[in-house]
Amino acid sequence: MTDVIRSSLFAVDSNGKFMNMPLSVYSTFQCDEVTKNGGRAGISQTVGFSQNAKVAAFLGSSQSRACEPGTEVTVRWGEPRSRRPTVENNSIHEIRAKVALAPYYQKSIKLV
């Protein structure tokens, strides 16, 4: 993720798709490819940073037989040569991720 952010701000030859924090929604129907061992394993439909969990979380769906919880996958972030007016010129960046069930963490709420 730091490579994507760095390249979207400073790189000349490998510009990453700008990642707005805490929630990065770049189009109405956002869809980034999720791969495992080079093959398609699912899609990511949104990404955001959770201050509570201290992680960037990609929300999407995956093939259950290929992506058990704990499986390492790759999110292919970006939409090069997009025809959408809201998407700037960018290149694909691969982000390592680990499959987890939703909800990602348990939040304890105390009533006073």
GUZARO-398050 format. One record per residue: residue in one letter; chain; y, z, x of N, C-alpha, C, CB in turn. Coordinates in Angstrom, 2 decimals. Glycine has a CB too. Layout:
a_A_Y_Z_X_Y_Z_X_Y_Z_X_Y_Z_X
...
END
This chain:
m_A_-1.18_0.00_0.82_0.00_0.00_0.00_1.24_0.00_0.86_0.00_1.19_-0.93
t_A_1.21_0.73_1.96_2.40_0.74_2.83_2.66_-0.65_3.41_2.23_1.77_3.96
d_A_1.60_-1.42_3.68_1.79_-2.77_4.18_2.47_-3.65_3.14_0.44_-3.38_4.59
v_A_2.09_-3.50_1.88_2.71_-4.27_0.81_4.19_-3.92_0.70_1.99_-4.01_-0.54
i_A_4.50_-2.64_0.69_5.90_-2.20_0.57_6.70_-2.66_1.78_5.98_-0.66_0.43
r_A_6.16_-2.50_2.98_6.85_-2.92_4.20_7.11_-4.42_4.17_6.03_-2.55_5.45
s_A_6.07_-5.19_3.83_6.23_-6.64_3.87_7.18_-7.14_2.79_4.87_-7.31_3.72
s_A_7.24_-6.47_1.65_8.16_-6.91_0.60_9.61_-6.65_0.98_7.83_-6.21_-0.73
l_A_9.84_-5.70_1.88_11.21_-5.37_2.30_11.62_-6.05_3.60_11.35_-3.89_2.45
f_A_10.68_-6.20_4.57_11.07_-6.59_5.91_10.39_-7.84_6.48_10.81_-5.49_6.81
a_A_9.19_-8.17_6.05_8.45_-9.28_6.68_9.04_-10.64_6.32_6.97_-9.23_6.27
v_A_9.01_-11.54_7.26_9.50_-12.89_7.04_8.36_-13.83_6.66_10.23_-13.41_8.29
d_A_7.19_-13.67_7.27_6.09_-14.62_7.10_5.03_-14.21_6.08_5.44_-14.83_8.40
s_A_4.99_-12.96_5.64_3.95_-12.49_4.74_4.55_-11.55_3.70_2.81_-11.79_5.52
n_A_5.39_-12.10_2.84_6.09_-11.25_1.88_5.18_-10.76_0.77_7.26_-12.00_1.29
g_A_5.11_-9.43_0.63_4.28_-8.84_-0.41_5.00_-8.83_-1.74_3.86_-7.44_-0.03
k_A_4.24_-8.81_-2.82_4.82_-8.69_-4.16_5.48_-7.33_-4.24_3.74_-8.86_-5.29
f_A_6.76_-7.29_-4.58_7.52_-6.05_-4.67_6.79_-5.04_-5.55_8.92_-6.32_-5.22
m_A_6.67_-3.80_-5.08_5.97_-2.75_-5.82_6.96_-1.65_-6.17_4.79_-2.18_-4.99
n_A_7.37_-1.62_-7.41_8.32_-0.64_-7.89_7.61_0.68_-8.15_9.03_-1.13_-9.17
m_A_8.19_1.79_-7.78_7.56_3.09_-8.00_8.43_3.94_-8.94_7.34_3.83_-6.65
p_A_7.85_4.73_-9.80_6.44_5.11_-9.86_5.57_4.13_-10.65_6.31_6.46_-10.46
l_A_6.15_3.23_-11.46_5.32_2.32_-12.24_5.72_0.89_-11.93_5.44_2.61_-13.76
s_A_4.77_0.09_-11.48_5.06_-1.27_-11.07_4.47_-2.26_-12.05_4.51_-1.54_-9.67
v_A_5.27_-2.66_-13.03_4.85_-3.64_-14.02_5.70_-4.87_-13.78_5.00_-3.09_-15.49
y_A_5.09_-5.97_-13.32_5.87_-7.14_-12.96_5.83_-8.26_-13.99_5.41_-7.67_-11.66
s_A_5.04_-8.12_-15.04_5.01_-9.15_-16.07_4.40_-8.58_-17.34_4.21_-10.39_-15.59
t_A_4.52_-9.34_-18.41_3.98_-8.88_-19.69_2.47_-8.71_-19.62_4.34_-9.86_-20.79
f_A_1.78_-9.68_-19.02_0.33_-9.60_-18.91_-0.05_-9.61_-17.44_-0.36_-10.77_-19.68
q_A_0.10_-8.48_-16.79_-0.21_-8.36_-15.37_-1.72_-8.31_-15.18_0.46_-7.09_-14.76
c_A_-2.22_-9.04_-14.20_-3.66_-9.09_-13.98_-3.93_-9.39_-12.51_-4.32_-10.14_-14.89
d_A_-4.36_-8.39_-11.75_-4.68_-8.57_-10.34_-6.19_-8.46_-10.16_-3.94_-7.53_-9.46
e_A_-6.74_-9.30_-9.30_-8.18_-9.35_-9.09_-8.68_-8.14_-8.31_-8.56_-10.63_-8.35
v_A_-9.84_-7.62_-8.72_-10.54_-6.56_-8.00_-11.82_-7.16_-7.46_-10.83_-5.29_-8.92
t_A_-12.07_-6.99_-6.15_-13.28_-7.56_-5.54_-14.11_-6.47_-4.87_-12.90_-8.64_-4.52
k_A_-15.39_-6.77_-4.70_-16.32_-5.91_-3.96_-17.20_-6.83_-3.14_-17.18_-4.99_-4.93
n_A_-17.24_-6.60_-1.84_-18.02_-7.44_-0.93_-17.70_-8.93_-1.09_-19.52_-7.21_-1.16
g_A_-16.43_-9.25_-1.32_-15.99_-10.63_-1.42_-16.16_-11.28_-2.77_-16.72_-11.43_-0.44
g_A_-16.83_-10.62_-3.72_-17.03_-11.20_-5.06_-16.19_-10.49_-6.10_-18.50_-11.13_-5.46
r_A_-15.89_-11.17_-7.18_-15.08_-10.57_-8.25_-15.83_-9.42_-8.91_-14.71_-11.63_-9.31
a_A_-15.13_-8.27_-9.06_-15.76_-7.09_-9.64_-14.98_-6.55_-10.83_-15.89_-6.01_-8.59
g_A_-13.78_-7.06_-11.09_-13.00_-6.59_-12.22_-11.56_-7.03_-12.11_-13.08_-5.08_-12.32
i_A_-10.71_-6.40_-12.93_-9.28_-6.69_-12.92_-8.48_-5.39_-12.95_-8.90_-7.59_-14.10
s_A_-7.31_-5.45_-12.37_-6.35_-4.35_-12.43_-5.19_-4.82_-13.28_-5.88_-3.90_-11.00
q_A_-4.79_-4.02_-14.27_-3.75_-4.46_-15.17_-2.44_-3.72_-15.02_-4.22_-4.34_-16.56
t_A_-2.41_-2.67_-14.24_-1.17_-1.97_-13.96_-1.39_-1.05_-12.77_-0.67_-1.17_-15.20
v_A_-0.33_-0.69_-12.10_-0.41_0.24_-10.98_0.77_1.19_-11.06_-0.43_-0.51_-9.62
g_A_0.54_2.42_-10.69_1.61_3.40_-10.68_1.29_4.53_-9.72_1.84_3.96_-12.08
f_A_2.31_5.25_-9.31_2.11_6.39_-8.42_2.17_7.66_-9.25_3.18_6.43_-7.29
s_A_1.14_8.50_-9.13_1.09_9.77_-9.85_1.55_10.88_-8.92_-0.35_10.06_-10.38
q_A_2.68_11.45_-9.23_3.19_12.57_-8.43_2.26_13.78_-8.56_4.62_12.95_-8.88
n_A_1.67_13.98_-9.74_0.76_15.11_-9.95_-0.50_15.00_-9.11_0.39_15.22_-11.42
a_A_-1.10_13.80_-9.08_-2.35_13.61_-8.34_-2.11_13.18_-6.90_-3.21_12.57_-9.04
k_A_-0.86_12.79_-6.57_-0.49_12.35_-5.21_-1.28_11.11_-4.78_-0.73_13.49_-4.19
v_A_-1.46_10.16_-5.71_-2.16_8.90_-5.41_-1.49_7.75_-6.15_-3.66_9.00_-5.79
a_A_-1.71_6.55_-5.64_-1.37_5.34_-6.38_-2.62_5.00_-7.18_-0.93_4.15_-5.42
a_A_-2.47_4.79_-8.46_-3.62_4.52_-9.32_-3.47_3.14_-9.96_-3.75_5.61_-10.41
f_A_-4.50_2.32_-9.79_-4.58_1.02_-10.44_-5.44_1.21_-11.68_-5.16_-0.09_-9.49
l_A_-4.93_0.84_-12.84_-5.71_0.96_-14.07_-6.23_-0.41_-14.45_-4.86_1.56_-15.21
g_A_-7.51_-0.48_-14.75_-8.10_-1.76_-15.11_-9.52_-1.57_-15.58_-8.06_-2.72_-13.94
s_A_-10.29_-2.64_-15.48_-11.69_-2.57_-15.87_-12.53_-3.26_-14.82_-11.91_-3.21_-17.27
s_A_-13.79_-2.85_-14.75_-14.69_-3.41_-13.74_-16.08_-3.58_-14.33_-14.75_-2.51_-12.48
q_A_-16.89_-4.35_-13.63_-18.28_-4.53_-14.03_-19.01_-3.23_-13.70_-18.95_-5.77_-13.31
s_A_-19.60_-2.59_-14.70_-20.21_-1.28_-14.48_-21.35_-1.31_-13.47_-20.71_-0.74_-15.79
r_A_-22.11_-2.38_-13.42_-23.24_-2.43_-12.48_-22.76_-2.56_-11.03_-24.16_-3.59_-12.83
a_A_-21.54_-3.05_-10.82_-21.03_-3.25_-9.46_-20.10_-2.13_-9.00_-20.30_-4.58_-9.38
c_A_-19.62_-1.35_-9.94_-18.56_-0.40_-9.59_-18.80_0.99_-10.17_-17.23_-0.91_-10.04
e_A_-19.76_1.68_-9.65_-19.97_3.07_-10.04_-18.82_3.90_-9.48_-21.34_3.61_-9.54
p_A_-18.50_5.07_-10.08_-17.46_5.92_-9.51_-17.74_6.23_-8.04_-17.35_7.22_-10.31
g_A_-16.70_6.12_-7.23_-16.82_6.34_-5.79_-16.99_5.05_-5.00_-17.99_7.25_-5.52
t_A_-17.27_3.94_-5.69_-17.43_2.65_-5.01_-16.10_2.18_-4.43_-17.98_1.60_-5.98
e_A_-16.13_1.70_-3.21_-14.93_1.15_-2.60_-14.79_-0.32_-2.99_-14.98_1.29_-1.05
v_A_-13.59_-0.68_-3.45_-13.28_-2.04_-3.87_-11.96_-2.47_-3.24_-13.22_-2.15_-5.43
t_A_-11.57_-3.71_-3.48_-10.30_-4.22_-2.99_-9.50_-4.77_-4.16_-10.52_-5.30_-1.91
v_A_-8.24_-4.36_-4.27_-7.34_-4.91_-5.26_-6.52_-5.99_-4.57_-6.42_-3.80_-5.90
r_A_-6.53_-7.19_-5.10_-5.77_-8.32_-4.52_-4.43_-8.37_-5.23_-6.55_-9.70_-4.66
w_A_-3.40_-7.74_-4.63_-2.08_-7.56_-5.23_-1.18_-8.76_-4.95_-1.43_-6.28_-4.72
g_A_-0.61_-9.32_-5.99_0.37_-10.39_-5.84_0.09_-11.56_-6.75_0.39_-10.85_-4.42
e_A_1.09_-12.41_-6.86_0.99_-13.61_-7.70_1.78_-14.73_-7.03_1.51_-13.33_-9.16
p_A_1.21_-15.33_-5.98_1.94_-16.38_-5.28_2.14_-17.62_-6.15_1.20_-16.76_-4.00
r_A_3.21_-18.33_-5.90_3.54_-19.57_-6.62_3.58_-19.36_-8.13_2.53_-20.65_-6.28
s_A_4.05_-18.18_-8.55_4.12_-17.88_-9.98_5.19_-18.73_-10.67_4.41_-16.40_-10.19
r_A_4.90_-19.12_-11.89_5.89_-19.84_-12.68_6.67_-18.88_-13.57_5.21_-20.92_-13.53
r_A_6.37_-17.59_-13.48_7.08_-16.61_-14.29_8.45_-16.34_-13.66_6.26_-15.29_-14.42
p_A_9.52_-16.39_-14.43_10.85_-16.18_-13.85_11.07_-14.76_-13.32_11.90_-16.50_-14.88
t_A_10.27_-13.79_-13.77_10.45_-12.41_-13.32_9.69_-12.10_-12.03_10.00_-11.46_-14.39
v_A_8.93_-13.07_-11.50_8.12_-12.84_-10.31_8.68_-13.64_-9.14_6.64_-13.23_-10.56
e_A_9.11_-12.91_-8.09_9.65_-13.55_-6.90_8.53_-14.19_-6.09_10.43_-12.54_-6.04
n_A_8.87_-15.09_-5.18_7.88_-15.72_-4.32_7.21_-14.62_-3.48_8.52_-16.81_-3.40
n_A_5.89_-14.60_-3.43_5.16_-13.55_-2.71_3.80_-14.07_-2.27_5.01_-12.28_-3.58
s_A_3.10_-13.26_-1.50_1.76_-13.62_-1.04_0.78_-12.52_-1.42_1.74_-13.87_0.48
i_A_-0.51_-12.86_-1.45_-1.56_-11.89_-1.78_-1.73_-10.87_-0.65_-2.91_-12.61_-2.07
h_A_-1.82_-9.60_-1.01_-2.15_-8.53_-0.07_-3.35_-7.77_-0.63_-0.93_-7.56_0.16
e_A_-4.29_-7.43_0.24_-5.48_-6.70_-0.20_-5.27_-5.21_0.01_-6.74_-7.19_0.56
i_A_-5.54_-4.43_-1.05_-5.36_-2.98_-1.01_-6.71_-2.32_-1.25_-4.30_-2.52_-2.07
r_A_-7.12_-1.45_-0.33_-8.38_-0.71_-0.51_-8.22_0.29_-1.65_-8.79_0.01_0.81
a_A_-9.26_0.40_-2.46_-9.25_1.33_-3.58_-10.63_1.91_-3.79_-8.75_0.63_-4.87
k_A_-10.70_2.99_-4.54_-11.98_3.63_-4.86_-12.06_3.79_-6.37_-12.14_5.01_-4.12
v_A_-13.18_3.41_-6.96_-13.38_3.48_-8.40_-13.47_4.93_-8.85_-14.66_2.70_-8.82
a_A_-12.76_5.25_-9.92_-12.81_6.60_-10.52_-12.75_6.45_-12.03_-11.62_7.50_-10.00
l_A_-13.34_7.38_-12.72_-13.29_7.37_-14.18_-11.93_7.86_-14.66_-14.42_8.24_-14.77
a_A_-11.55_7.43_-15.84_-10.33_7.95_-16.48_-10.74_9.10_-17.38_-9.57_6.83_-17.30
p_A_-10.01_10.19_-17.46_-8.80_10.46_-16.69_-9.14_10.79_-15.23_-8.01_11.61_-17.32
y_A_-8.24_10.41_-14.34_-8.47_10.56_-12.90_-8.56_12.03_-12.48_-7.37_9.87_-12.12
y_A_-7.79_12.87_-13.10_-7.82_14.29_-12.75_-7.59_15.11_-14.02_-6.74_14.62_-11.68
q_A_-7.96_16.36_-13.97_-7.78_17.27_-15.09_-6.47_18.03_-14.92_-8.97_18.26_-15.21
k_A_-5.66_18.04_-15.94_-4.40_18.77_-15.90_-4.57_20.00_-16.79_-3.18_17.87_-16.39
s_A_-4.25_21.14_-16.22_-4.37_22.36_-17.02_-3.01_22.69_-17.60_-4.92_23.55_-16.17
i_A_-2.99_22.90_-18.90_-1.76_23.23_-19.59_-1.87_24.67_-20.08_-1.49_22.25_-20.78
k_A_-0.88_25.45_-19.71_-0.85_26.85_-20.13_0.20_27.03_-21.22_-0.57_27.79_-18.93
l_A_-0.23_27.55_-22.32_0.70_27.85_-23.41_1.19_29.28_-23.27_0.03_27.63_-24.80
v_A_2.45_29.45_-23.40_3.03_30.79_-23.25_3.11_31.47_-24.58_4.40_30.74_-22.60
END
